[in-house]
Amino acid sequence: MSPKLLRLKDTPAPAPSTGPDPELVAQRERLTERFALMQSELGGLFYEMAIRDHVQMDVLVAKAAELQQLDAELGQIEHLLDTNGGRVSGHCQRCGAAHARGAAFCSQCGTALQAT
């Protein structure tokens, strides 16, 4: 065998990535920024309503519900990053939410997940 072939053959294959899924990390960053912005907007909205003495609870509750949904999605991403080595096993067919290996139902929409 030529020395060049020998070196290529003896070179170990690159180890699979053991860090968190880069897609999850990027998604967490996007959600964190969006959460901070929505939280600030909700506070500003309440302030503007309060100084005009015209607080509309239905509007505030709707905005808070949107924020709560985003917070739940962010919590799921953080949970995936903390467990399962930060690796995604798959995505929900219905809503596209990421899930860890062994999950039976989607944490976002409740759809039964196919075994992976």
N, C-alpha and C positions, 0 to 999 in steps of 0.2 A: 504494500500500500504506500501511496505517496505520503510525505509528511503533512501536506495540506489536508488530505482526506482524513488522516489519523487525528489531526487536531479538531476537525469538525465533528468527528465521531465521538471523541472523548469530551467534547464540550457539553456540559450538562444543559438540559433543556431549561429554559427560563421557568422559574417557579410560578404557579398561578397566583394571581393577585390575592393577597390575604386581607387587604384593607377593606374598608367599607365601600360599598357600591358608589362610584362617582356620581351616578344619576341621582341616588338618594341624597347625597351630600348637597348637590346643586339644588335639588327640590327643597330640601330643608332651608337652605339660604333664601330661596325665593319666597317661601312661605313665611319665614321669620320677618323678612322685610315687609311683606304684605300685611302681616299681623300688626306690626308696629305702626304702619301707616293707617290701617283701619281703626286701631285703638285711638290713635291721635285724632282722627276725623270724628270718631264717636264722642270723644271728650269735647272737641270744638263745637260739634253740633249741639250738645247739651248746653254748653256755655252760652252759645248764641241764643238758644231758646230761653234760657233762664234769664238773661239780661233783658230780654224783651217781654218777660213774664208771660210766655206763650209756649210752655212745655207740652209737646205732643208725645205722650207715652207710647202710642202705637208705632210712631216713626222710630223712637229710640229702641223699643223692644225688637222691631224688625232688624235694625242695624246690629243690635247686640246678638241676635240669633245668627246673623251672617258671621259675626266675629267668633261666636262659639263654634260654629261649624268649621271654620278655618283652624281654630285652636285644636279641635279634635283631629283634624287631618295632620296638623303639625305634630301632635302627640303620637299619632300612629307612625309617622316617619321617624321620630326620635326613638320610639320603641324598637322599630326595625333596626335602627343603627346600633342600639344598645344590646340587642340580642341577635342571635343567628349570625354573628360576625359581621353585621352590617350588610348582609347579602340579601337580595330579593329573590324569592322563589318563583314568583309569577305576579301577574296582574289580573284583577277581576275582569271578566268578560263584559260585565254590564257597565261598570263605572270607571274602570281603569286603575283603581287604587292598588298600590303594591301590597303584597302579603308575604309573610314568612312561610317557610316550609312547614307543613303540617296543619296550616290553618284550614278550618272546615267552612267558615263563612267569612265573607267580606266585612271588615269592620266599618266600612263607610255605608254600604247599601244593604247588607244582610244577605246578599245572594250566596247560595251554596257554591263553593269552589270545587272544581274538579281536582281529584287527587293528583299531586305532582311528584 
